Amino acid sequence: MAEESKPVPAEESAIQPGKVSQWLTENGFEHECLEPDVNGVEILKVEANFLLPTATALYAYGFNYLQCQGGIDMGPGEDLVSMYHLIKVSDNADRPEEVRVKVFLPRENPVVPSVYWIWKTADWQERESYDMYGIIYEGHPDLKRILMPEDWVGWPLRKDYISPDFYELQDAY
């Protein structure tokens, strides 16, 4: 007698790939689908070494605008994330197509290629993620602190950051 199939709870069901994920898969780009956000925006997880080829493919697909790039700290001892929110801006769309790409990085050595050469808007955004989280964007033309003094020790938005007891003002006039 055949086993009776049990319904799979919604939380255990596989995430259905969206339009962009399907296109990437058809064209041989490795990635993983994460659960879409509350607005239905596709979220793709990409390994750091596949970010540039995937980002180049997404640009060729039509994602011509990097709306936001930012860092995320998953918690003390957990990964850091470099996140990219891309938009396909066109004249003939009622609502622009959107996708979010996340690259999970080890806390001890958070290195990812810069997408500056694809989207120039990544310039200061990657610098801010470097300054606040310590994510290193290889190939960035001017990766240096943007908000904190150059000699600042640590990464202030990491969840395990310990604020210094005092601040030393140097070269104050």
C-alpha positions as CSV (number, residue, x, y, z in Angstrom):
1,M,0.0,0.0,0.0
2,A,1.4,3.4,-0.9
3,E,2.3,5.9,1.8
4,E,-0.2,8.6,2.4
5,S,1.4,12.0,1.6
6,K,1.2,14.6,4.3
7,P,0.7,18.3,3.6
8,V,4.0,20.2,4.0
9,P,3.6,23.2,6.4
10,A,4.1,26.6,4.8
11,E,7.2,27.3,6.8
12,E,8.9,24.1,5.4
13,S,7.9,24.6,1.8
14,A,10.6,25.6,-0.7
15,I,10.9,29.2,-1.7
16,Q,9.6,29.6,-5.3
17,P,12.2,31.3,-7.6
18,G,11.0,34.6,-9.0
19,K,11.5,35.9,-12.5
20,V,15.0,37.2,-12.0
21,S,16.2,34.0,-10.3
22,Q,14.8,31.9,-13.1
23,W,16.6,34.0,-15.6
24,L,19.9,33.7,-13.7
25,T,19.5,29.9,-13.4
26,E,18.7,29.6,-17.2
27,N,21.9,31.5,-17.9
28,G,24.1,29.5,-15.5
29,F,24.6,31.9,-12.6
30,E,24.8,30.3,-9.2
31,H,22.7,31.8,-6.5
32,E,20.1,30.9,-3.8
33,C,16.6,32.3,-3.4
34,L,15.8,33.7,-0.1
35,E,12.3,34.6,1.1
36,P,11.0,37.7,-0.7
37,D,10.5,40.8,1.5
38,V,7.1,42.1,2.6
39,N,6.7,44.0,-0.7
40,G,7.4,40.9,-2.7
41,V,10.9,41.9,-3.8
42,E,13.0,38.9,-4.8
43,I,16.1,38.4,-2.6
44,L,19.0,36.5,-4.0
45,K,22.0,35.1,-2.0
46,V,25.2,35.1,-4.0
47,E,28.7,33.9,-2.9
48,A,31.3,36.6,-2.9
49,N,33.3,35.1,-5.7
50,F,30.2,35.1,-7.9
51,L,29.1,38.6,-7.1
52,L,30.8,40.4,-10.1
53,P,29.6,37.9,-12.8
54,T,26.1,38.0,-11.3
55,A,26.0,41.8,-10.9
56,T,27.2,42.1,-14.5
57,A,24.5,39.8,-15.7
58,L,21.9,41.7,-13.7
59,Y,23.1,44.9,-15.3
60,A,22.8,43.3,-18.7
61,Y,19.3,42.1,-17.7
62,G,18.3,45.8,-17.2
63,F,19.0,46.6,-13.6
64,N,20.6,49.9,-14.4
65,Y,20.2,51.6,-11.0
66,L,21.8,50.6,-7.6
67,Q,19.3,52.3,-5.3
68,C,21.0,51.2,-2.1
69,Q,24.1,49.3,-1.0
70,G,24.6,48.6,2.7
71,G,26.0,46.5,5.4
72,I,24.1,44.2,7.8
73,D,25.5,42.5,10.9
74,M,23.6,39.3,11.7
75,G,24.8,39.4,15.3
76,P,27.9,38.8,17.4
77,G,29.9,35.9,16.0
78,E,27.6,35.7,13.0
79,D,28.1,36.7,9.4
80,L,28.2,40.2,8.0
81,V,26.2,40.9,4.9
82,S,26.8,43.2,1.9
83,M,23.4,44.0,0.5
84,Y,22.5,45.6,-2.9
85,H,19.0,46.8,-3.9
86,L,18.8,47.1,-7.7
87,I,16.1,48.7,-9.8
88,K,15.3,48.3,-13.5
89,V,14.4,51.8,-14.5
90,S,12.5,52.1,-17.8
91,D,10.0,54.5,-19.4
92,N,7.4,51.8,-20.2
93,A,6.9,50.3,-16.8
94,D,4.1,51.2,-14.3
95,R,6.3,50.0,-11.5
96,P,10.1,49.4,-11.8
97,E,11.3,45.8,-11.4
98,E,13.4,45.4,-8.2
99,V,15.7,42.7,-6.8
100,R,17.9,42.5,-3.8
101,V,21.2,40.7,-3.7
102,K,22.9,39.6,-0.4
103,V,26.4,38.4,0.0
104,F,27.1,36.7,3.4
105,L,30.7,37.2,4.6
106,P,32.7,35.7,7.4
107,R,33.1,38.2,10.3
108,E,36.9,37.5,10.5
109,N,37.6,38.3,6.8
110,P,34.7,40.2,5.2
111,V,36.0,40.7,1.6
112,V,33.8,41.1,-1.4
113,P,34.5,42.6,-4.9
114,S,33.4,46.2,-5.4
115,V,30.6,46.8,-7.9
116,Y,31.7,50.4,-8.4
117,W,32.8,49.6,-11.9
118,I,29.2,48.5,-12.8
119,W,27.2,51.1,-10.8
120,K,29.1,54.3,-9.9
121,T,26.6,54.9,-7.1
122,A,28.3,52.2,-5.1
123,D,31.3,54.6,-4.5
124,W,30.3,56.3,-1.2
125,Q,27.9,53.5,-0.2
126,E,30.6,50.9,-0.2
127,R,32.9,53.3,1.7
128,E,30.2,53.7,4.4
129,S,29.8,49.9,4.7
130,Y,33.6,49.7,5.0
131,D,33.7,52.5,7.6
132,M,30.8,51.2,9.8
133,Y,31.2,47.3,9.4
134,G,34.7,46.7,8.2
135,I,33.6,45.1,4.9
136,I,36.5,45.3,2.4
137,Y,35.4,46.0,-1.2
138,E,38.3,44.8,-3.4
139,G,38.9,46.9,-6.4
140,H,37.2,50.0,-5.0
141,P,39.1,53.1,-6.3
142,D,39.2,55.0,-2.9
143,L,38.2,52.7,0.0
144,K,38.8,54.7,3.1
145,R,36.8,55.9,6.0
146,I,34.1,58.4,5.2
147,L,32.3,59.1,8.5
148,M,34.9,58.2,11.2
149,P,38.4,59.6,11.6
150,E,41.0,57.7,9.6
151,D,42.7,56.5,12.8
152,W,39.5,55.2,14.4
153,V,39.8,51.7,15.8
154,G,36.9,49.3,15.1
155,W,33.7,49.2,13.2
156,P,30.9,51.2,15.1
157,L,27.8,49.4,13.6
158,R,29.0,45.9,14.3
159,K,26.8,44.4,17.1
160,D,29.9,43.3,19.0
161,Y,31.5,46.8,18.9
162,I,32.5,48.2,22.3
163,S,32.5,52.0,22.5
164,P,35.6,53.5,23.9
165,D,35.4,55.1,27.4
166,F,36.9,58.3,26.0
167,Y,37.4,60.1,22.8
168,E,40.6,61.9,22.0
169,L,40.4,65.0,19.8
170,Q,43.4,65.4,17.7
171,D,44.3,68.5,15.7
172,A,41.4,70.4,17.1
173,Y,41.6,74.1,16.5
